[in-house]
Structures are given as structure tokens and as C-alpha cells.
Amino acid sequence: MISQEIRKIAPEMDPLRRGMGWTTEDLAKPQIIIESTFGDSHPGSAHLLKFVDKAADGVNQSGGKAARYFATDICDGMAQGHDGINYSLASRDTIASLIEIHANATPFDAGVFISSCDKAVPSHLMSIGRLNIPAIIVTGGVMEAGPDLLTLEQIGAYSAMCQRGEITEEKLTYYKENACPSCGACSFMGTAATMQVMAEALGLMLPGSALMPATCEDLEEVALKAGIQAVKLAKMNLYPKDIVTIKSFENAILVHAAISGSSNSLLHLPAIAHEFGLYIDEKTFDSIHKNAHYLLDIRPAGKWPAQYFYYAGGVPAIMEELKPLLHLDVMTVTGKTLGENLEELKTNGFYEKCNSYLEKVGLKKEDVIRPFDNPIGTNGSISILKGNIAPEGAVVKHTAVPKEMHTAILKAKPFDSEEEAIEAVLKKVIRPGDAVIIRYEGPKGSGMPEMFYTTEAISSDEELGASIALITDGRFSGASKGPAIGHVSPEAAVGGPIALIEEDDLIEINIPNRVLQVIGVDGKECSKEEIDKIFEQRKKNWKPRKQKYESGILKIFSEHAVSPMKGGYMK
């Protein structure tokens, strides 16, 4: 094992570890790093220490020695509405780099990675690919829903309604005080929940462990078993790159379509694949989502809170519906194939336990996870649009877009920041038939923040929700719904065509045909040749903007981040 080899050439390691209370026997055991994002930072991480300790118990009981390391994450929810959200995507790469430093400065034989949320789970997956030591993921589950199944993603809409005078300040305060009744990731299929599902779908979690309620005892048992399994993985020499292949990503993307997963996954999965030495792009997502069956009735696109997903059988239950389409021969962190795991779950009491939870809320599995032959939809949930606005592509979660906006011709109203755009929406400057363009918010522009409050202001407005679109080189919250198109690439900061759009340009959106393009200027349609000439002249007159951040991590990130459609990671 590598830790024992390093001990031979690093004579100070043993005495320094003795200074932490390690014994001679401990030093000879498999060394297992336990990385977590524990910290008093937000509900998705504040409870993780108990799972860290359970995982350590599992390691130590199995003849290994656990070492706890921490790289706390931030909360996108707490960062919303101010410049804090600009740090969100950069935090993913920064955490991955800190874990790389932890694990390589003092090598370990295997690792347990424990996190819950939007950037934490992707960062752990990225670091596992980068390190390629035997590894297993444990996620911190989801928080419970509040009164009347209130969940946090509804707060943005209620806030906009309050600003418009549609509900009282008192009512908004009630919602805010009851939306997060426990620790855990937010209880809807946002980015946090989606990435927990993706970690299991890639084969790096114990089967059936994604999206457990954060407060249930089952999750503590999972953490214990993960610690035990980490020692086994070290002894088996089963490495992440032996487990995660292109087939694994194809399985995960098919599951993503079935759950109507967050659009932010199109940033994270390519970045994770990159760390594994693999390549997936917008074509991979679009081809798999086309004709894929959308099965999961979970918010924000569906009816129920995310904890009900686990009650209905979780990722294994979804995979059973998709079974003929999956690569069942892929290896997983159990040391068995996906097909073998699915068969074992039928006999080990997993589904019976899940069903006991579902019965308590008066539902059947089919109320949450539709059968494959009775889907909610048959065209996945994500489309990649291309055209003269987005030559490299743009992302739309079409299951969250009103049908009226799947094909439309709109007049452009460009803004160079989200702050300007949301003010125009709330003050009714934006009218039906407009296309709100928010630019210079990509990775190189401002760190690629979410346009959450703007999308909520639009989707909660009865007049605008089905009559305008939002188009941006930024991104959206996994909770976002409504007519929103993001990740427009190339971004404005590098002179992408979105930077060249002017007031009253005619924007054509055609989701069925995967088209996003300018088809006219000054409110009048033009030929393709005329548009090309106009944009060529505008490009000659365009000048790069001064870099928004002149120091710190966002300066580094903006200088090194790749295109949104490639994953927005730092190269």
C-alpha cells in the first residue's frame, strides 16, 4: 500500500502521527482519509460530522486507520441576491484542489468522501477522479419538507410575490421561518439532490443511499458501511478509474433525464469526466435526453419533496424502470456490477424498508416514480440549443418551460448584469413578447452566478411567466423553473455573439428543433446573410470589458475557466 511505501522514505511521518495519538499498530494499518465539507456553513453541511465519525468507526473496526480532513463548502442559497453567488462555481474547483493537496501531501490508501450540496458533491467527484485512490461517496441526504410540504425553492417566488404586493410581509416571514425544518440538502430536485443521484448513478456510492432524509438512522448505517467498504477497496486495489467509464456517464445521464435533473449537471458532469480523463459534451446530453422517459414526480418540475424519492426506492427504483437501456455490466464501488447490485437489492429488504416509509405518507411508488410505459414525458428534460447566439450551445430545461414558449419569436432586451434585469422585471419595464438577455455573467465574466431571483420573478408573474424568455451566459439554480435558457457559449466576456445582441433584435426560440438565433433587427426579420453581415460589423466595434475582479480567487477563476458548455472548470 502506498502509505507504507511513503513511511519508508518519510522518517518524520511516524513521529508526527504519534503526536496525534496514533499507535505503532495504527501506523501499519491501511490509511483512509475521510474528507467532508462539515462546517457551520449551512444545513447541508452542519450535520455531517456525525457521518464522518460513523465512517471513521467503520474504518477503524475493519482494520484501517481513519484520518478526518475538512474543506467546508458555501451555500448557494445564502449567497443568492448579492455578489457572494459569484464565488459559487469557483468554490467547486477550489475544494477539489484543496482535497488534492490533502491527499497528496500525505498519501492515503483509500478515501471516504462525505458531502451533500451543489458544489460539494461535484468537487468530491472531481477530486476522486483527480486522485484516483480507492474511494467511496457518502451524501448527507436531504432535509425534511416543512408545513404543507413547504420547500425552500418556493421562497424565491414568494419573495417576488411579496415585492409585487401579492402576499403580505407577514406571510413571507412565515414561509421563511418554516422552509428549512432540518439539516440536509434542500428537499427538491435541485443541483444538490441531482448530484447526489449522479454520484450513485456513476457507481461511487452504496446502492440506494442517495437522497435519504438527513435525519434518518439509515444514513448513519450507510456511513458506517462506507468506512468498512473503504478498507475493502484499499485491499482490493479497486480504483475509481476502474469503476467510472463512459458507460457509467451514459447511465448517469439517462437517470438525469428520468429525474428531470438540474441544468447545472451540464456544468458538473463534463468537469467530473475531465478529471477521469474522459470527455462528454453537449451532444452526449442531447442525444441521450432525446426520446428519454421522464419518470420522477419530484419538485421543482413535479409535485413531491425530494425525500419521497428515497421512500419510493430511490436510484435503484429508477434504474429498474430504465433497466433495458442501462449498461448493467459497469463496475461499482461494491466490487460488483450494477446488474448484480440491482438483483441483490430485491432480496435484501431494501425495497420493503423504503415502502414502509412511503406507506406512512399515504402514497404508492407509482405516485412518485412513474412506470417506464406511463411516463410524465418522453423527451427527457434537457435540450441543447444552437444558432448564431450560441454557436457552442445553450442549455434549457424544457420540462420547466411553459409550452407556449417552446417556439417563440421575441424582442431582445439586453442587460449587462442580473441586477439591471431583475429591476426591469419587477418594475414592469419588461413586457410580454420580450427576451431578457443577461450577459457578462459567464465564468470569465463574473464567475457564472445563478439567475435565481430573476427566473423566480418571471415565473411567478402571471403576465410574464408564459410570454417572455430569459437568455443568459450565466446559469440557473437547480430549483429554477420557467422560460430560462442558460450557459450560452461562447460567453459575452470573450466576445461571444450574446455580447452583440442589441435592443429589439428578433430572437427565435425553437426547442423542438434545438434552435436559438437572431432572425431580425429593429423588430424586422432579415435574411441569414443580412444577419451575418450585421453581426460581423458589430463584432468589429465590440471591445473587451475590463476584468471584473482584479485579485483573489475570482481573478484566477476568470482567467482559467473554460467555456460553460465544457464544464466551466479551471484549466
N, C-alpha and C positions, 0 to 999 in steps of 0.2 A: 504494500500500500504506500501511496506517495508520502503520507505523513511520516511513516517510519524511515523512508529514504531521506527525507529532509532533516530528520533528527540527527542523522549520521553526519551531516555536513553543517549543521547549525548548532554548535555546542551551547549557545545561550538559551535555546528554546526550552529545554527541560527545567533548568532552574527558574526561569521566568514563570513557567506554568505551575511549578511547585509553589511559587509565591501567591497563586490563586487558590491553593489548597489541593491541587492535584497530587495523587499518589504515584508511586512507581508503577503500580498496576494500571492506573489510568493512562499513563503515558504510552503503554504498549497496546492500548485498545484502538479500534477504528475511531478516527476523529471525525465528528459530524458537526458541521456548522448549522446553526438554526438562525436563519435570517428572518426578521419580521419588521413590519412597519409600525409596531406598537409605539404609542405615544398619546399624550393627552391632546391630540390634534383634532379629532372628530370622531363621531360614533363608529365609523368603520374600522378604526384602529385602537380606540381606547380600551377595548376588551380583549385584545389579542394576547396579552401576557399570560393569561391562563392556558391558552392553547400552546404557547411557547413552552410553558412549564410541563404540560402534558406530553408534548413531543419529546422534551428532554427526558422525562420519565421513561418513555418508550425506548429511547436510545440507550439510556443507562441500564435498563432492565435487560436489554438484548446484547449486552457485552460491548457496547460502544461508550464513547465519552462525548457528551454534548457541550458545545460552546455557543452561547447566545450572543448574537450581534443584532444591532438595531439601525435601521435607516428610515426614520419616520417620514410619512408622506403628508401632503396637504389635502385639503378638501375642496373640490371644485365648487360645491355649494356655498361654502363660506367665502370663497374667492370671487363669487359672482358679483357683478354690478360695480366692480372697481378694478384697478389695474392688477390686483392680485391674480386674476384669472389668466393674465399673460404668462405667469410662471408655471401654469399647469402642465403643458406639454413638455416644457424643458425639464420639469421635475422627473418625468419618466426616465429620460436619458441620464439624468444626474444620479438618481437612485441606482440605476443599473451600473453606472460607473463606480459608485461607492461600494456596491457589493463585489464588483470585480476586484477592487482594492482590498477589501476584507479577506476574500478567499484566496487571493494570490500572494498577499504579503505573508500570510501564514497558511500554507496549503492544508486542505482537508480532504478526507476520503469520500465524503458524500455530504449532501445538504438537505435540510427541510426548509421550505420557503413558505412563510405564513403572511398573508395579506388579504385585503377584502375589496379594494376600491379601484376607481377609474384608472389611475396611473400606476398604482402599486402592483396590481396583478400583472399588467403588461411589463413593468420594469423587472419583476421577478422572472417572468418567462424569458425576457431578453437576456437577463444575466445568466440564466441556466444554459441557454444556447451558447453564450459567450464563454462561459467557464467549462462547460461540458464535463462536469463531475456528476456522478450518480446523484439524482435529485428527485424530490417529490414535493408537490404543492399541497398546502392546506389553505383553504379560504375561510374567512371569518364569518361567512353566512350573511344573512340579510336581517334587517330589523323588522319587527312586527308592524303591522298596519295599525293606525290609530282608530279613534271612534268612527263608526260608519265607514270603515276601511279607508280612512284618510291616509294618503301617502304624500311624500314631500314634493313630488313633481307637480302637484296641484297648486302649490304655493305661488309659483310664478304667475299662473292665470289669475288666482285670487288677488294678488298684488296689483296686477293691471286693472282688474275689475274695480278694486278699491280706488285707484287713481282716477278712474273714469266716473266714480260716484255710484257704481252699480251695487256695491256692498259697503257696509259700514266699516270704520276702523276697528270697532269692537269685534265684528265678525272675523276680520282678518287676523286680529290678535288671537282669537280662539283657535283658528286654524294653525297659526304659527306655534302655539303652545302645545298642540296635540299631534303634530305631524310626525314627530320622531320619538315614539314612546320607549325605545330601547336602543341598545348598541346594534351594530351591524351595518352593512351596506344598505343603501336606500332600497325600499321594497317595491321596485318596479324594474322592468327590463331595460334599464339604462345601461351605461357603459360598464359600471361596476358589476352588475349582475351578468351582463353579457360576457364579460371577460372571465368571470368565474366559470361560466358554462364552457367557454372556449378552452380554458385550462384543462377541464375534464375531457372535453372532446378531442383534444390533442393527445390524450393518453398519459398525462402527467399528474393526475390525481387519483385517489382511490375511487372506484366506481360508485356513483350515486351520492357523492359528498358535496356537490355544488349546490349553492342556494339553500342550504339548511338554515332554519331560523337560528340566529346568533345565540339565542338563549337556551337552546335545547341541549340536553345531555348527550345526544347522539354525536354532536360536533366535537365534544371533548373526547369521546371514544375514538373518533376519526383521527384527532391529533395524536393520541397515544399510539394508534396503529401505524400512523405515518412515521413516527420515530422508530418503531420496530422495523418497518419496511426499509427505512433509510440504511440501517445497518446491513440488512439483507442485500440491498442494492450494491453497497460497497463491496461486500464479499463476492457478489455475482459479477462484478465489473460490468454492470448494465448501464450504459451511458445514455444521456439524453439524445444524442445524435443517432443512437441505435433505435430509439423509440420514435422520434419525431421525423417524419419524412414528408414528401409532397403528398403522399396518400393521406397522411394524418391531417394536413391542412385542407385537403379536399373534403374529408369527413367533417372537419370543424365548420367549413363554410356552408356545407349542406345543412348542418344543425343550425347555423346562424340564420339561414333562410327560413327554417321551420319555426324558429322562435321570434322572428321579426326583431333581430338583434340590433344593437346600437350602430349608427353610421360611423362612430368613432373606431369601430373594429377595423375599418378600412385604412385607418392610420396604424393601428397596433399590430394586426396580423402580418402585414408586409415587413414592419420593423422587426418583429419576432423572427420571421422567416429569414431575414437578412442575417441575424445573429447565428442562425443554424446553418448558414451557408447555402440557403435555398432562396428561390425567387418566386414570388407570386405578385401579380399586378392586377390592374383593374379588369383585364379581360378574364382572369380567373374568377373573380367575384361575379361578373356579369353573366358569364356562361353558366355557372352553377346555379345562380339565382333564377335564371330564365326557366320557366316551367316547374320550378321547385314548389313543393307544397308547404304552405304556411299554416301551422297547426296550433300554435300556442295562444290562448286567450288571456294573456297577462298584460297589464298596463306597461307603457302608455298607449299602445295600439289596441290593447284588449281591455278586459273587464276586471280581472282579479289582481291582488297584490302578489309579489314575487314569491313569498313563502309558500303559496299554494302550488307552485311548480314542483317543489320538493314533495309536497303532500301527494301529488299526482304521479310520482315516480321519477321526477327529475330527468336528467340527461339520459339515463338508460331507457326510460319510457319513450322519450322522443326517438331514440335510436332504434327501438323495437319497431316503431312505425316506419322508419326510414331504412330498415334492415336490408332490403334487396338492393338498395342504392349505395350502401356503405362498403368501404374496404375493410372487411372483417378480419383480415389477416395481419393488420398492423399490430405491432408490439405495444404494450402499455407498461406503466410503472409497476404493475402487479407481477411482471415477469411472464404474463400470459397475453394472448392476443385479445383484441377487442371482442371477437366472437366468443371466445372462451369465457370472458368476463360476463357477457350478457347471458350466457347459459347458466353460469353459476348463480347469478342474481335471482333466477327463477326458483332456485331451490334453497337459498339460504335465509329466507324470511324477509328480504328487503322490501318487496312489494307489499307484503302483508302489514309490515310496520308503517309504511307510507300511507296505506289505505286507512289504517286506524286513525291517523291524523285527519285525513280527508273526510271521514265519516263524522268527525266532531264538528265540522263546519257545514255539514249537510250537502256535500257535493259528491259527484261521481268523477272518476278520472276523465271521462269524455267531456265534462263541463270545462275542464282546464286544458287538456291535451286532446285535440280532435283526432279521430282515426284518419289514416292516410287517405282513405277513399271518401272522406267527408270533410275536406279542409276548409279553413276560413278563406284561403286564396290559393291560386295555382301559378303564381308568377313570382314566388319569393317575396322579398321585401325591399331589396336594394336594386337600383338601376344606375348604370354609369352613362351619363350624357356627354356627348361630344359635339363640337361645332366650332365656329370661329371665335366664340367667347372662351371656350375651354378645349383647345387642341389636344391636351393630355388627358382631359376628362374632368368630370364633376360628379358628385355623389348626391343622390336623392333617395330618401327612404319613402318609396311611393305608397307603402301601406298607411303612412301617416298623412298623405296629401289628399285633400278633398278631390273627388272625381272630376269636379268642374275645372280643376287646374292641371289635369293630366295632359291636356292640349290647350294652349292659350297663346295669344299674341298680346303683349303688354308694352306699355311705355316706360322707358327706363327713368328712374330717379336715383342718380348715383350719389353716394356719400363716402367720404374718405375715413370714416370711423363709425363704430357702432353707436357711440354717444349721440352723434348728429342724427342717425337714423331713427333711434327709438324716440327721440324728442319729436321728430316729424310724424311718427306713427301715433303717438299719444295725443298730439295736438291736432290730429286730423288733417295734417298737410298732405298725407298720403291718401289717395282716393282709389276706389275700385278701378281696376284696369292698369294699375301701376306695377312696375317691377322695382322693388327696393334693392339697390346694388350697394353692398357694403364691401369695400376693398381696403387694401393695405393692412389686412388683418391675418395674413398668412404667416407661416413660420418665420420668414425673413422680414416680414413687415412689423409684427408686434408680438410674435411668439405663438400665434394661432389660437386666440381665445375662443370661447364659445359665445354664440349669439343668443344665449338662452332667453334673456328677458325680452329681446326684440321678437323672437319667434312666439313667445307666450303672449306678448301684447297683440300680435297679429292674429294668432289662432283663437284667442279668447274674444276677439272683436267680431260680433255677428256680421257687420258690414264688410269687413276686410278678410275674414278667415278663409273664404272661398272665392275671393275675387282679385287677390294680388299674390305676388310671389316674392320671396327673399332669396337673393343670389349673392354668394359671398366666397371669397378665398379663405375665409375663416372656417370654423367648424361649428357644430351644434352640440348641445347637451344630448346625452342618450335619452333624456326624457322629452326632448322636443317633439312637437307634432305640428302639423300644418304644412303650408306650401313653401318648403325650405330646400334650397339647393346649395350645397357647400363644397369645400375642398377644391374650388375652381383652380385649375392648373394649366399653364404657369400662373403664379400669383402676381398681383399688381406690383409688388416691390422689385421684381425682376423684369418688369415691362411686359408682363402677360397682357393679353387683349382685354381683360377685365378693367385694366387701368385706362383704356382708351374709350370706354363707353361714355357717351355724353347724354345730357338731358333730352328726353323724348326719342332716343333711338328705339326702334321697334325690336322687341325681344320675342323670339319664338321658343316656346317650350313644348316639346312633344315627347312625353315619357315613353309611350309605346314604341316609338321609333328611335328612342335614345338620342334625341336632338336638343341642343341648346345653342342658339345662334342669333346674331343680329341680322335682321332682314330688311331694315329700313332706317332712315334718319329723319329727324324733324317730323315724326309721325307719319311718314310716307314710305311705302315699300319701294325697294330698289332691287336691281339685279345683283347677282352674286359678284359679277365683275365690278360693278359700281361700289359695292360694299368693300371689296378687297382694296380698291384704289383709295377709298376714304380712310380705311384703317392704316394703309401704308403711309399716307400723309400724316395722320395723327401720330403714328409711331415716330416719325422723324421729328415731330415737335415735342414729344414726351421727354421729360428729364427725370432721372432717378431722384428719389427723395433722400434727404439726409437720414442716416440710420437713426432709428428712434432711441435706441439705448447705446450709450457711449461707454458703459462699464458694466462689469458683473456678468452673471450667467446669461442674461438675455442678450447681451452683446455677443458672447461666444456662440450661443444657440443660433442667433440670426445669421451669423457668419458661416455656420457649418451645416445648417439644416437642409435636407434635401426636399424636393417637391412634396406637397401633401399627398399626391397620388402614389408616391413611392414609400410613404410611411412617415415623413416628417422627422426622421431620425438625424442625429448629428453624424456626419461622416468625417 
